[in-house]
Amino acid sequence: MPQDRQGGTAAAGRDAGAAAESPVAGLDARTKRDHKAISRLADDLLPALIAKLAASGLGEIEVRDGDWKARLRKPIGTGDRKAGGRSSVDGQPGHGISAGRSPSAALAHSAGEERDRLAREKAQAEETANLPIVATSPAVGVFQPRKDTAVGMHVRAGDRLGTVDVLGVREDVVAPVDGVIGLSLAEAGEAVEYGQELVRIELPENSRGLAANGADREAAAVLGEA
Amino acid sequence: MFSKILIANRGEIALRVLRACRTLGIGAVVAYSEADRDSLAAQLADEAICIGPADARRSYLSAPAVISAAVVTGCDAIHPGYGFLSEDAGFADVVRAHGLTFIGPPAEVLERFASKEATRRLLEAHGLRTIPGSGMLRDEEHALEEAARIGYPVLIKPSAGGGGKGMRLIRTPHELETSFKVSRSEAKAGFGDDSLYLEKYLEDNRHLEVQVAVDRFGHAIHMGERDCSVQRRHQKIIEETPSPALTDAARQELCARAVRAVVEAGYENLGTLEFLVDAKGDAYFIEINCRIQVEHPITEMCTGIDMVAMQIAIAAGEPLGITQADVVSEGHAIEFRILAEDPGKDFRPQSGQILGYLAPGGPGVRMDTHIYAGYEVPSYYDSLLGKLSVWAPDRSQAIARGDAALRELLVDGITTNIDLHRAILANEVFIDGKVTTNLLDRVGSAPFVAAGNR
């Protein structure tokens, strides 16, 4: 796709060059040529350019025909960010501008949709911020919480909260951040899968009132038994 | 019989094994990596368990992860599918040590057939002709001596490799000198074993394989052969059965010889013996695959045998229950590997979301795939999206059905090789049944790609 687009633009450039080099034969010829150029821009090139711009990650396209040129520009900030974002997601910089791989990508370029997308991203970011922080299982196996931990205890990032037994080999379940041990999401001796959420970690400022939480008291009991 | 099987693979084969388990009334747990959470097998399974991250070395290739998953879900057997751990003797041994059954040949059988070079010598002793080759190469000088003895062109091959990976065609001593070290380090990186050997390269050969099954009691059958000559860089693209290159008499002779050799050599369970057939029609044994093959559906379509169910039963210690006389292969079947590759861009693997998918239908049409509309093709694994197989009473009708089915097959949102398949089907060399393994590489894929775009 990107190659096709670039090819198309380059071809238009070559046409323009050829027209400029041709000898100017007089005013009538020039007027005729201008009319021809304008109608060509309006009827042939513009619709194709609009489609190309919409499907691309480019912010602006300009073409010339004779002495006339047309420049198309996307609503501010649309194209570049889209292309940048995509390439970082794909991890393939070479493919970054190939936003045309799916219609959804191409459609996201009207201003309205762009606003929706930004709103969605904002909502997502807020949701992520509010998500509880959880220590997850490093492997598939049997979970055992650490005996000397309990709900309400302060832990540092990297502290061991328990283990997952993988065929007799224990892999550590560690706290992902500094915080306070919260609700346990798996029981001692429970079979757990890779990535399963095991122990919640509350951030210190949120940890007040933890003892009043019934579920957490239950979790404390479970942790205490182990 | 087993009560519950852990399916330790992904993609279409995970789904194929799940289907066999359901048919047999056996419980199944699909083990998946984080990248395959949305795969069809994981979604359709009654039970599924995440065994690790996308990186296969920490999920599908991790013996502890796979076995631990089987233990904690209460499985009594593990089906490894193809690739990954499917032919790993060490894995099969550890599976058994944990009181579970590996669905495939027992560990000591895998061990015996693990080295291609040793396997060639073993089966040569049991009556199979093999391609002139070298022993394990000590060093570059040894390689040059051996190549001179065998005669150029030669293939340099990693002993631990498979599926054509890591092979290199060498035409001159100079090429050998420049390639030897690279091949060695590639083999080390790719297979963890840098042993290499040389093999005479047969120009214009065909690739045939004989499907066998041997139970624990030494009962054995063959299920005919498959012709896998349509290849690109040693990777199979289209397979068919029976081979248009063999007469019935030659077919019977080859298959009977193959099954006799593996029984005598102590093989057990499903296996595929691969042969290269030269222009004169002589078949040279090259290797055995100790697992279910990607292209097994065409054999199933012609014989009516559920080969995965048979594989499971053999691993459970059951007798085959049928003899060679019961195996009747009828009609002609062709399989097309539908790959997420862009033939127009040097077959670059594609990943991304499948926006639309419609499977073809009609008489004799079978689609094995794990994709669906909305499925995100992960970039971590191979590019196989699925396998379209067609069956018809004869070859020309099978080609016609294949073309009709390929026209109907819709995979939207991602570039595939569907058009390339249609172009190959329309090619005279294919229609005449005269494709050799080097065709696509020799003429290049460009004419086919161009034809496919028309």
Interface residues (C-beta under 8 A of the other chain):
Chain A: R101 S102 P103 A139 V140 G141 V142 V166 L167 V169 A191 V192 E193 Y194 G195 Q196
Chain B: E34 I49 C50 I51 G52 P53 S59 P64 A65 I67 S68 A69 V71 V72 T73 H98 G352 Q353 L355 G413 I414
